[in-house]
Amino acid sequence: MNEELLSIGEFAAQTGLSAKMLRSYAASGALVPAAVDELTGYRYYARDQIAQARTVGLLRGAQIPVAEIAEFLDHPTEQQLTAWRTALDDEYAHRRAALGAVRGALLAQASPSAGGRRTDERTISMASVLRAATATDQGPVRETNQDVALADGILYAISDGFGPGGDQASRIAVEVLAAAFAAAPDRDGLIGAVQQANEQVFAHVSASGTSSGATLTLVAVFGDDQGGPMAINIGDSPLNRIRDGVMRQLTDDHSVSGELVTAGELTREEARFHPHRHLLTRALGIGPNIRPDLFDLDCRPGDRLLISSDGLFAGAADADIAAAASDAEPQAAAQRLVDVANAAGGSDNTTVIVIDIG
């Protein structure tokens, strides 16, 4: 076989497109293999198709139909790119306006819950079922705060941006998550909302040309009629549960060191100081498709849930974190946790959400 040809596996590895995606694009004429083995049907691609494949991936990340991509590749023009950008901006603006109108109508019918300080803390009560509070601080080292927290009804989430433009990536993630979940506030809608968040972050990263992205960890406190509480995470922003004074991490960190912990080759304490602890293996925005972890939450009255960015655990000892998290009032606990992180050096932004299950 010509050495300038790549097997579909090699081509997939170099372009970030799965073999399944490549076959789908070939069927639509958007990315046709350079050769096919007539005996086995195995596909081969030319090395000079790599750039074209990456263009296809970026356009699909922007939700451009495959048929339109095929036409564009034959006759690429700046006018077509502008037309797509305008159409996407109009669609997104229309959807946000519609969701905003619905949310405004719902808020007008319900009495608002009491709130703490807007910039750093917010407390939410839900008919004695939940008490929750948030706190955030950029810390003494970082120049900006790339963390964004969401505490809205039954949905609680933290997105921790990274890289140049990480603050925009985390903001986009949370805004898209909130809007999409408001339109479909059930389990399937939540999963779809996370996928949409990745699509929009990936589109932003691709358009800006920056090496950025964001983590996302969330809890949705569904009622028993909807299957009970559920969590989703991608990245290394941990979710912990405190039960009977014992704190336990419920999520796996999607990082090189985190995977070594999962494999039993490192303890969590050792992973905190591993040289590759900052290398994420999964996150929003690093590809058109994601594999978040989804799981049901084992919750009972008296449990406290703690979502945080990884900055909380960057320097503070687990014992100090557990002690701060034990404060009876969620708002006081949230602020103490941020103070503990900063007192331990504050090498990163720190954002926490404390949720009490009533």
URNOR-V48961 format. One record per pair of residues at least 12 apart in sequence whose ideal C-beta (glycine too) atoms are under 8 Angstrom apart, sorted by the first residue. I is the first residue (numbers start at 1). J is the second residue. Records with the same first field share a line. If there is no record, write none. Layout:
# URNOR-V48961
I: J  J
This chain:
# URNOR-V48961
1: 44
2: 35
4: 46  47
5: 34  35  44  45  46  47
6: 44  45  46  47
7: 42  43  44
8: 22  33  42  43  44  45
11: 44  45  49  50  53
14: 50
15: 50  53  54  57
16: 54  57  287  288
17: 53  56  57
18: 289
21: 57  60
22: 43  45  53
23: 43
24: 66
25: 56  66  69
26: 43
28: 66  67  69  70
29: 67  70
30: 56  66  67  69  70  73
31: 49  52  53  56  73
33: 45
34: 46  49
52: 73
55: 73
56: 69  73
57: 288
58: 206
59: 72
60: 288
61: 199  202  203  206  288
62: 84  88  203  206  207
63: 88  199  203
64: 84
68: 84
95: 179  183
96: 179
99: 179  182  183
102: 182  183
103: 182
113: 125  126
116: 133  331
120: 135  136  137  335  338
121: 133  134  135  331  334  335
122: 134  151
123: 330  331
124: 151
126: 153  154
128: 358
129: 221  357  358
130: 154  221  355  356  357  358
131: 330  355  356  358
132: 151  156  330  353  354  355  356
133: 151  329  330  331  333  334  353  354
134: 149  151  334  351  352  353  354
135: 331  334  335  337  338  351  352
136: 149  338  349  350  351  352
137: 338  341  342  346  349  350  351
138: 349
139: 311  341  342  346  347  348  349  350
140: 342  346
141: 345  346  347  348
142: 348  349
144: 167
145: 167  349  351
146: 160  161  162  166  167  169  170  214  349
147: 159  160  161  170  309  311  349  350  351
148: 161  167  170  171  173  174  351
149: 174  351  353
150: 174  177  178  218
151: 353
152: 178
153: 185
154: 185  220  221  222
155: 177  178  181  190  218  219  220
156: 218  219  220  221  305  307  353  355
157: 174  177  216  217  218  219  307  353
158: 215  216  217  218  237  307  308  309  351  352  353
159: 171  173  174  177  214  215  216  237  284
160: 214  215  235  236  237  309  310  311  349  351
161: 212  213  214
162: 212  213  214  215  280  283
163: 210  211  212  213
164: 210  211  212
165: 204  205  208  210  212
166: 212  213  214
168: 204  208  212
169: 201  204  205  212  213  214  284  285
170: 214
172: 197  200  201  204  214
173: 197  198  200  201  214  216  284
174: 197
176: 193  196  197  200  201
177: 193  194  196  197  216  218
180: 192  193  196  197
181: 193  220
186: 222  226
187: 220  222  226  227  230
190: 218  220  230  232
191: 232  294
194: 216  218  232  234  290  292
195: 290
197: 216  284
198: 234  284  285  288  289  290
199: 288
201: 213  214  284  285
202: 284  285  286  287  288
204: 285
205: 285  286
212: 285
213: 280  283  284  285  286
214: 235  283  284  285
215: 233  234  235  236  237  254  280  283  284  309  310
216: 232  233  234  235  237  284  292
217: 231  232  233  234  235  237  238  239  251  307
218: 231  232  233  307
219: 231  239  297  305  307  355
220: 232
221: 299  355  357
227: 296
228: 296  297  299
229: 296  297  299  357
230: 294  295  296  297
231: 250  251  293  294  295  296  297
232: 292  293  294
233: 251  252  254  292  293
234: 254  282  283  284  290  291  292  293
235: 253  254  255  280  282  283  284
236: 253  254  255  258  280  310
237: 307  308  309  310
238: 250  251  253  307  308  310  313
239: 251  305  306  307
240: 305  306  308  325
241: 297  298  299  303  304  305  306
242: 303  304  305  306  322  325  326
243: 300  302  303  304
244: 302
245: 322  326
247: 306  318  321  322  325
249: 268
250: 295  297
251: 293
252: 293
253: 271  310
254: 280  281  282  283  293
255: 276  277  278  279  280  281
256: 274  276  277  279  281
257: 271  274  276  277  279
258: 271  277  281
259: 281
260: 274
269: 318
272: 313  314
299: 357
300: 357
301: 357  358
302: 357
303: 356  357
304: 325  330  333  354  355  356  357
305: 353  354  355  356  357
306: 325  337  352  353  354  355
307: 352  353  355
308: 337  350  351  352  353
309: 348  349  350  351  352
310: 348
311: 341  346  347  348  349  350  351
312: 337  338  340  341  350  352
314: 341  344  345  347  348
315: 341  344  345  346  347
316: 340  341  343  344
317: 344
320: 340  344
321: 337  340
324: 336  337  339  340
325: 337  354
330: 354  355  356
331: 354
333: 354
334: 352  353  354
337: 350  352  354
338: 350  351  352
